[in-house]
Amino acid sequence: MRDAEGRRTRCPCLSGDPYDVCCGPIHRGQADAPTAERLMRSRFSAFALGDAEYLLASWHPSTRPAGLELDPGLRWYRLDIVGTTRGGILDEVGTVHFRAYFKGDAIGVQEEDSRFVREGRRWFYVDGSTATV
């Protein structure tokens, strides 16, 4: 992704890497997220970019909703990873505790402990317990 001047844009997940080498390949299906945290970051970027199709595809079939309607009035602008449990390249399950900041009619923070499962080489979001701060 490039800005109006043709410069590579930073990834919305705030990894510090350009989108085209961070979450972009995962969103385009050119790479799998190697860890639960990377999948969480790619999902945050998908929320920031309004990519409901990717969000559904990265959701485990056992808990995936039939559809997903994103609020176009929300702008997701910051992701803080608070902590992780397991979810590494050799694990089959993991959790990611994060805070995601948004602006819209109000400014807020969604805090969640998300559960992930790996099947084969792919990580999937299962569910999470949330609280709005």
N, C-alpha and C positions, 0 to 999 in steps of 0.2 A: 504494500500500500504506500502511496506517495502523497505528499501534500500538494498544494496549488503550485508551488515552485519546483515540483519534481523531486523533492527530497524524500528519502525513506522515512516513514512515520514510525514513532515508537509504538511498541505493542501496548494495547490497553491494559494488559495484565501487570504492567509496570516492572517487568523483568529487567528493563534497560536495553533489551535487544530490539531491533526493528521487527515490526509485525511479520514481514515476509520471511524471516528466519526463525521466528518464535511460534506464535499461535497460528499464523497463516497456513503453513503446511499441514497442520493438524486439522484445521477447518476444511481445507481442500481435500482431505483424505490421502495426502501424499506421505503422511507420517502418522504413527500412533503415539499417543502420550506415553512416555516410558514409566511414569509414576502417577500415583493418585494426585499429588500436588500439581503436576503439569496438566492433568486433566481438569482439575479445579481452575487453574489459571486460564486454560482454553475456554472453559465454560463462562468464566467471568468476561473474557474478551468477547465471546459470542453475545452475551447480554448487552455489553457496551456497544456492539455493532448491530444489534437487532437481528441476529441470526438464529431464529427459532428452529429452523431445520436442523442445524448442527446440535442444538440443545437437545432436541428429541432423539437424534441419532446417538448421542453420547449418554443417554438415560437408559438404565437397565430395563429390558422388556417387562420384567416382573412388576415394576412400579411406574413405568412410563405412562403419562396421560395420553389420551387419544389425540389431543391437540394442545397447542400452547399459543396464547395470544399475549404478546409483549406490549407493555404500556409505552406508546411512542412519546409520552410526556416525561418519561424518566430518563435521566442521563447518569449512567454508571461511570464514575470517574476515578475511583481509587480502590485498590484491593490490598488488604493486609493479611498475610498468612500468620496466624497467631501460633499455630503448632500443628504437628502431624503425628500420627501414630501409625507405624508400619506404612504400607503403601509404596514400598520401594520396588526396584526392578525384579526382585526375587519373591515378593509377597503376592498373595492372592486377595487380600483384603487390606483396607486402610481407612483412616479417617483424617479429615483436614478441618481444623478449626480456623475460620476466617471471619473477617469483617469487610463488608462491601459497602462503599459509600455512594449515595445517590442524591441527585437533585431533581426536583420536579415542582409540584405545587408546594412541597415542603422539602427540607433537607433532612436526610436520615441515614441510618446505618443498619444494614441487615447483618446480624451475627448468627453464624450457623456452625454446627458440628455436622459435617457431611460424611456419609458412609459411601465407600467405593468398593467395587469388586473387580477383579481381573479375570477374564475368561479368555483363554488362549493368550494372545498378545495384547488384547484390548482391555483397557480400563473403562468401567462404566460407573456413572453416578447412580446410587441406589436411592437414598433419601437423606434427610437431615432434620435435626431439631433446631428450630429458629427462634429468635427473639429480636424484635425491633428495638433498637436503643434510641 
